[in-house]
Amino acid sequence: MDHSLFRAVVPYVVGLVLAAVLYVYAGQIEYTPRPGQLGPAVWPQMAIGLMAAACLFEIVRKLAGGRAETRGIAEILSREGEAEDEPRFPLLLVGGIVLVTVYAILLLVLGFIVTTFVFLASFMYLGRYRNHGVIWATSAIVTILCGIVFLRVAYVSLPRGTTPFDRVTDAFLMLPGL
C-alpha cells in the first residue's frame, strides 16, 4: 500500500473503530422499557451506524482507486495549497467553542427549549449575522421544529430544566397540534 493511499484511508479506519466503540457504549444505556416506545439507545446507535457506514464506504472507495474529484479528510486537514490571503477568525472559533460549552452546561438548568433558542440566536450573532428579525424568527422556528421532532416523533426525553424553566417545556408540550 503506497503512502498516499494509507494516509487517505487511516482517518476512516479510526472513524470506524470509534464508531464500533461508541455503538457498544450506547447500547449499555440503562432504562426501564416502555411498551410501544423506542429505547434511548436507538437513535444514537442509528447515527453511529450511519457514521460507520460512511467510513466503510470511504475505505472501500479509496482502496478501489476512487480518487476522482474528492479529497480525503487527511488532505482537507493538511495545510498544503492553502491560500495565505484568506481571512482567519480564531476568536470566532474560540467563541463558538465557548458557546457550545455553555450550551451543554446550561441545558440541564434552562431546559432544551430555552437553551436551544438562546444558543441559536447567540451563534448567529457570534457569526456576525445582523438581521435581527431573521435571527429571532429562525431561532424560534428551528427550536420548535427540533422540539416537535425530538418530543413527538422520536420520543426522546429532552432536558426539561429546573424551576421555573421547566414550565416552558410543559407549555411547549401542551401546544395544540404538537
LUMLO-439187 format. One record per residue: x, y, z of N, C-alpha, C, CB in turn; residue in one letter; chain. Coordinates in steps of 0.05 Angstrom, whole numbers, always signed. Glycine has a CB too. Example, Ala and Ser with C-alpha at 12.3 -4.5 7.8 and 13.67 -1.06 7.14 Angstrom:
<recs>
+264, -114, +156, +246, -90, +156, +264, -66, +156, +226, -89, +181, A, A
+257, -45, +142, +273, -21, +143, +258, +1, +157, +282, -12, +114, S, A
</recs>
This chain:
<recs>
+17, -24, +0, +0, +0, +0, +18, +25, +0, -19, +0, +25, M, A
+14, +42, -20, +31, +66, -21, +23, +86, +2, +29, +80, -48, D, A
+41, +104, +7, +38, +123, +29, +13, +140, +27, +63, +140, +32, H, A
+7, +150, +3, -16, +168, -1, -42, +153, +4, -15, +181, -29, S, A
-43, +128, -5, -67, +112, -1, -71, +107, +29, -66, +86, -17, L, A
-49, +99, +42, -50, +95, +71, -60, +120, +86, -22, +86, +82, F, A
-49, +142, +78, -56, +168, +90, -85, +175, +85, -37, +190, +80, R, A
-96, +167, +63, -123, +173, +56, -143, +155, +71, -128, +171, +26, A, A
-134, +130, +78, -152, +110, +90, -152, +112, +120, -144, +83, +81, V, A
-130, +119, +132, -127, +118, +162, -149, +134, +176, -100, +130, +169, V, A
-156, +158, +169, -177, +172, +184, -203, +157, +184, -181, +200, +172, P, A
-210, +144, +163, -235, +129, +161, -234, +103, +178, -242, +122, +132, Y, A
-210, +91, +179, -207, +68, +197, -210, +76, +226, -179, +54, +192, V, A
-198, +99, +233, -201, +109, +260, -230, +115, +266, -183, +135, +264, V, A
-244, +127, +247, -273, +133, +250, -289, +108, +253, -283, +149, +226, G, A
-282, +87, +239, -296, +61, +241, -292, +48, +268, -287, +42, +218, L, A
-267, +49, +278, -262, +38, +305, -277, +54, +326, -231, +39, +310, V, A
-276, +81, +323, -291, +98, +342, -321, +92, +341, -286, +128, +335, L, A
-331, +88, +318, -360, +81, +315, -366, +55, +329, -368, +80, +285, A, A
-349, +35, +326, -354, +10, +339, -354, +13, +370, -332, -11, +331, A, A
-335, +28, +380, -334, +32, +409, -359, +48, +419, -308, +48, +417, V, A
-366, +69, +404, -389, +84, +412, -415, +68, +410, -391, +109, +395, L, A
-417, +51, +390, -441, +35, +387, -445, +16, +411, -439, +18, +361, Y, A
-423, +4, +419, -425, -14, +443, -432, +2, +468, -398, -29, +447, V, A
-419, +25, +470, -424, +42, +494, -453, +52, +494, -404, +67, +493, Y, A
-463, +60, +472, -491, +70, +470, -511, +47, +477, -497, +81, +443, A, A
-504, +23, +472, -521, +0, +477, -523, -7, +507, -513, -24, +462, G, A
-506, +6, +523, -505, +0, +552, -521, +20, +568, -477, +0, +562, Q, A
-538, +36, +555, -555, +55, +570, -576, +39, +585, -568, +75, +550, I, A
-577, +44, +611, -597, +30, +628, -623, +47, +629, -586, +26, +656, E, A
-645, +33, +626, -671, +46, +626, -692, +25, +631, -676, +61, +600, Y, A
-716, +35, +638, -739, +17, +641, -755, +18, +615, -756, +26, +666, T, A
-756, -5, +602, -770, -6, +576, -800, +1, +579, -767, -33, +562, P, A
-811, +15, +560, -839, +21, +559, -851, +9, +534, -844, +52, +560, R, A
-873, -5, +536, -885, -17, +513, -892, +4, +491, -911, -33, +520, P, A
-885, -2, +467, -892, +16, +445, -874, +40, +441, -920, +26, +449, G, A
-853, +42, +457, -834, +64, +454, -806, +54, +450, -835, +83, +479, Q, A
-791, +69, +434, -764, +62, +429, -747, +68, +454, -753, +77, +404, L, A
-726, +53, +458, -708, +58, +480, -689, +81, +474, -692, +33, +486, G, A
-675, +91, +494, -658, +114, +490, -633, +108, +473, -649, +125, +516, P, A
-627, +83, +468, -603, +76, +453, -608, +75, +423, -592, +49, +462, A, A
-633, +75, +414, -640, +70, +386, -629, +93, +368, -670, +69, +383, V, A
-634, +117, +375, -626, +139, +357, -596, +143, +357, -639, +165, +365, W, A
-582, +143, +380, -553, +145, +379, -541, +122, +363, -541, +145, +407, P, A
-551, +97, +367, -539, +75, +352, -545, +77, +322, -551, +49, +363, Q, A
-567, +88, +315, -573, +93, +286, -553, +113, +274, -602, +102, +281, M, A
-548, +135, +289, -529, +155, +279, -501, +144, +278, -530, +180, +298, A, A
-494, +128, +298, -467, +116, +298, -465, +95, +275, -461, +102, +325, I, A
-486, +81, +270, -486, +62, +247, -483, +76, +221, -513, +47, +247, G, A
-495, +100, +218, -491, +115, +193, -462, +125, +191, -510, +139, +192, L, A
-451, +133, +214, -423, +141, +214, -405, +118, +205, -415, +151, +242, M, A
-410, +94, +216, -394, +71, +208, -398, +64, +179, -402, +46, +225, A, A
-422, +66, +169, -427, +61, +140, -413, +80, +122, -457, +62, +135, A, A
-412, +106, +130, -398, +126, +114, -368, +120, +114, -403, +154, +125, A, A
-357, +112, +137, -329, +105, +139, -322, +81, +122, -320, +100, +168, C, A
-339, +60, +123, -335, +36, +107, -336, +43, +77, -356, +15, +114, L, A
-355, +59, +70, -358, +68, +42, -332, +81, +32, -382, +86, +38, F, A
-322, +100, +48, -298, +114, +40, -274, +96, +39, -293, +137, +60, E, A
-272, +77, +58, -249, +59, +57, -249, +42, +32, -250, +40, +82, I, A
-273, +31, +25, -275, +15, +1, -270, +32, -24, -304, +2, -1, V, A
-281, +57, -24, -276, +74, -47, -247, +81, -51, -292, +100, -44, R, A
-233, +86, -29, -204, +93, -31, -188, +68, -40, -194, +103, -3, K, A
-195, +45, -28, -180, +21, -36, -185, +13, -64, -186, -1, -17, L, A
-209, +19, -75, -216, +12, -102, -205, +32, -122, -247, +11, -105, A, A
-192, +52, -112, -179, +71, -130, -196, +95, -137, -171, +58, -155, G, A
-218, +100, -123, -235, +122, -129, -224, +148, -117, -263, +117, -119, G, A
-208, +162, -132, -197, +187, -122, -207, +210, -139, -166, +186, -122, R, A
-230, +207, -152, -240, +227, -171, -237, +255, -160, -269, +221, -177, A, A
-255, +272, -160, -252, +300, -153, -254, +305, -123, -272, +316, -167, E, A
-256, +285, -107, -258, +289, -78, -232, +286, -64, -279, +269, -67, T, A
-230, +298, -41, -206, +296, -24, -214, +282, +2, -193, +324, -20, R, A
-195, +267, +13, -200, +254, +39, -196, +274, +62, -181, +231, +42, G, A
-203, +264, +85, -201, +281, +109, -172, +290, +113, -211, +266, +134, I, A
-153, +272, +108, -125, +279, +112, -116, +302, +94, -107, +255, +107, A, A
-126, +302, +69, -119, +324, +51, -132, +350, +59, -127, +316, +22, E, A
-157, +348, +68, -172, +372, +76, -159, +384, +101, -201, +365, +82, I, A
-150, +368, +119, -138, +378, +144, -109, +388, +139, -138, +357, +165, L, A
-96, +379, +118, -69, +388, +114, -70, +417, +104, -54, +370, +93, S, A
-49, +431, +108, -48, +460, +101, -36, +464, +74, -33, +475, +122, R, A
-30, +443, +59, -19, +446, +32, -38, +459, +13, -9, +419, +21, E, A
-29, +478, -2, -45, +491, -23, -65, +511, -11, -60, +471, -38, G, A
-62, +518, +13, -80, +537, +26, -72, +565, +19, -80, +533, +57, E, A
-91, +581, +12, -86, +609, +5, -78, +625, +30, -110, +622, -9, A, A
-56, +639, +27, -46, +655, +50, -63, +680, +56, -18, +663, +45, E, A
-77, +690, +35, -92, +715, +39, -120, +711, +49, -92, +730, +13, D, A
-128, +686, +54, -155, +682, +64, -157, +691, +93, -163, +652, +63, E, A
-179, +706, +100, -181, +716, +128, -185, +693, +147, -203, +736, +130, P, A
-174, +696, +171, -178, +677, +192, -190, +691, +216, -151, +663, +200, R, A
-207, +677, +231, -221, +689, +254, -218, +670, +277, -250, +694, +247, F, A
-194, +669, +289, -191, +650, +312, -208, +657, +336, -161, +649, +320, P, A
-214, +682, +340, -231, +689, +363, -259, +680, +359, -230, +719, +368, L, A
-269, +680, +334, -296, +669, +329, -296, +639, +334, -304, +675, +300, L, A
-275, +625, +327, -273, +597, +333, -274, +592, +363, -247, +585, +321, L, A
-258, +607, +378, -258, +604, +407, -286, +611, +418, -236, +622, +420, V, A
-298, +632, +408, -325, +640, +416, -345, +618, +411, -334, +665, +402, G, A
-343, +604, +388, -361, +582, +382, -357, +559, +401, -357, +573, +353, G, A
-332, +553, +407, -327, +531, +426, -338, +538, +453, -296, +526, +428, I, A
-334, +563, +462, -344, +571, +488, -375, +570, +488, -335, +600, +495, V, A
-387, +579, +466, -416, +579, +464, -428, +551, +466, -425, +592, +438, L, A
-415, +532, +452, -424, +504, +453, -421, +493, +482, -409, +486, +433, V, A
-399, +499, +494, -394, +490, +522, -415, +502, +541, -366, +498, +531, T, A
-420, +527, +539, -441, +540, +555, -468, +527, +550, -442, +570, +550, V, A
-474, +521, +525, -499, +508, +518, -502, +481, +533, -501, +503, +487, Y, A
-480, +466, +532, -481, +440, +546, -484, +442, +576, -455, +424, +540, A, A
-473, +463, +588, -475, +467, +616, -503, +477, +624, -454, +488, +626, I, A
-514, +496, +608, -540, +507, +615, -563, +490, +608, -542, +534, +602, L, A
-559, +470, +592, -580, +453, +582, -597, +441, +605, -569, +431, +564, L, A
-583, +432, +626, -598, +419, +648, -612, +440, +665, -578, +403, +665, L, A
-602, +465, +665, -614, +485, +682, -638, +498, +668, -594, +507, +690, V, A
-633, +507, +643, -654, +522, +628, -673, +503, +612, -641, +541, +609, L, A
-664, +479, +607, -680, +461, +591, -674, +464, +561, -710, +466, +596, G, A
-682, +444, +546, -676, +443, +517, -688, +466, +502, -685, +417, +506, F, A
-713, +472, +507, -727, +493, +491, -714, +520, +494, -756, +494, +499, I, A
-710, +529, +519, -699, +556, +524, -670, +557, +516, -701, +563, +554, V, A
-654, +537, +523, -626, +537, +517, -621, +536, +487, -612, +513, +530, T, A
-636, +520, +473, -632, +518, +444, -639, +544, +430, -648, +495, +432, T, A
-661, +557, +438, -669, +582, +427, -647, +603, +431, -695, +592, +439, F, A
-637, +606, +455, -617, +626, +461, -590, +619, +447, -612, +628, +492, V, A
-583, +593, +446, -559, +585, +433, -559, +592, +403, -555, +555, +436, F, A
-581, +585, +390, -582, +591, +361, -580, +621, +355, -609, +580, +349, L, A
-594, +637, +370, -592, +666, +366, -564, +676, +372, -612, +681, +384, A, A
-552, +666, +394, -525, +675, +401, -505, +666, +380, -517, +663, +428, S, A
-508, +642, +370, -489, +632, +350, -490, +649, +324, -495, +603, +343, F, A
-514, +657, +316, -517, +674, +292, -505, +702, +297, -546, +677, +284, M, A
-509, +713, +321, -496, +739, +327, -466, +736, +327, -507, +750, +354, Y, A
-456, +714, +339, -427, +710, +340, -416, +707, +312, -421, +684, +356, L, A
-431, +695, +294, -422, +692, +266, -425, +717, +250, -438, +671, +253, G, A
-431, +740, +263, -432, +766, +250, -456, +770, +232, -407, +771, +235, R, A
-477, +755, +236, -502, +760, +221, -518, +780, +237, -518, +733, +217, Y, A
-529, +800, +224, -542, +822, +239, -570, +828, +231, -526, +846, +236, R, A
-584, +811, +217, -612, +815, +211, -628, +804, +234, -621, +802, +184, N, A
-635, +822, +253, -647, +814, +279, -673, +798, +275, -652, +838, +296, H, A
-690, +807, +257, -715, +792, +253, -710, +764, +244, -732, +807, +233, G, A
-692, +760, +225, -686, +734, +215, -673, +716, +237, -667, +735, +191, V, A
-656, +728, +253, -643, +713, +275, -664, +702, +294, -623, +731, +290, I, A
-681, +720, +304, -701, +711, +324, -722, +692, +312, -714, +735, +337, W, A
-730, +698, +287, -750, +680, +275, -738, +652, +269, -761, +693, +248, A, A
-714, +652, +259, -700, +627, +253, -696, +611, +279, -674, +631, +239, T, A
-687, +625, +300, -683, +611, +325, -709, +599, +335, -672, +631, +346, S, A
-731, +614, +333, -756, +603, +343, -766, +580, +326, -778, +626, +342, A, A
-764, +582, +300, -774, +561, +282, -757, +536, +285, -773, +570, +252, I, A
-731, +538, +286, -714, +515, +289, -718, +501, +316, -684, +522, +285, V, A
-721, +517, +337, -726, +506, +364, -753, +491, +364, -726, +529, +385, T, A
-773, +503, +353, -799, +489, +352, -798, +464, +336, -821, +508, +340, I, A
-785, +465, +312, -783, +441, +296, -767, +419, +310, -770, +448, +269, L, A
-745, +426, +323, -729, +406, +337, -745, +395, +361, -703, +419, +348, C, A
-760, +412, +374, -777, +402, +396, -797, +383, +386, -791, +426, +409, G, A
-810, +389, +364, -830, +370, +352, -817, +344, +344, -844, +383, +328, I, A
-795, +345, +330, -781, +321, +321, -773, +304, +345, -757, +327, +304, V, A
-760, +316, +364, -749, +300, +387, -771, +291, +406, -729, +317, +402, F, A
-790, +309, +412, -810, +302, +432, -834, +286, +421, -820, +327, +445, L, A
-841, +292, +396, -865, +279, +385, -860, +257, +365, -882, +300, +372, R, A
-838, +258, +351, -832, +238, +330, -813, +217, +341, -820, +251, +305, V, A
-790, +226, +352, -770, +207, +361, -774, +199, +390, -743, +219, +358, A, A
-792, +212, +405, -797, +207, +433, -771, +207, +450, -811, +180, +436, Y, A
-755, +227, +445, -730, +230, +461, -737, +247, +485, -707, +243, +444, V, A
-727, +238, +508, -731, +253, +533, -711, +276, +534, -729, +235, +558, S, A
-720, +300, +529, -702, +323, +530, -700, +335, +557, -711, +344, +509, L, A
-678, +348, +564, -676, +362, +590, -698, +383, +593, -648, +375, +594, P, A
-713, +381, +615, -735, +399, +620, -726, +425, +633, -756, +386, +638, R, A
-704, +424, +647, -694, +448, +661, -705, +448, +690, -703, +473, +647, G, A
-694, +466, +705, -703, +469, +733, -725, +490, +735, -679, +476, +752, T, A
-738, +491, +757, -759, +511, +761, -747, +539, +760, -773, +507, +789, T, A
-758, +557, +746, -783, +559, +732, -782, +552, +703, -794, +587, +735, P, A
-758, +545, +693, -754, +540, +664, -768, +515, +655, -724, +538, +658, F, A
-773, +496, +673, -787, +471, +665, -816, +477, +655, -788, +451, +687, D, A
-826, +500, +663, -853, +508, +655, -854, +514, +625, -863, +532, +671, R, A
-832, +523, +614, -831, +528, +585, -834, +501, +570, -804, +542, +577, V, A
-820, +481, +579, -823, +454, +567, -852, +444, +570, -803, +434, +579, T, A
-863, +448, +593, -891, +439, +598, -910, +454, +579, -900, +444, +627, D, A
-906, +480, +576, -923, +496, +558, -920, +487, +529, -917, +526, +560, A, A
-895, +480, +521, -890, +470, +494, -904, +444, +489, -859, +467, +490, F, A
-904, +427, +508, -917, +401, +505, -947, +403, +504, -910, +382, +528, L, A
-958, +425, +515, -987, +429, +516, -998, +443, +491, -995, +444, +541, M, A
-980, +452, +473, -989, +467, +449, -1007, +448, +432, -965, +477, +433, L, A
-1029, +459, +423, -1047, +442, +407, -1035, +435, +381, -1074, +456, +403, P, A
-1039, +411, +372, -1029, +402, +346, -1000, +393, +346, -1031, +424, +327, G, A
-987, +394, +369, -959, +385, +371, -958, +358, +383, -942, +404, +386, L, A
</recs>
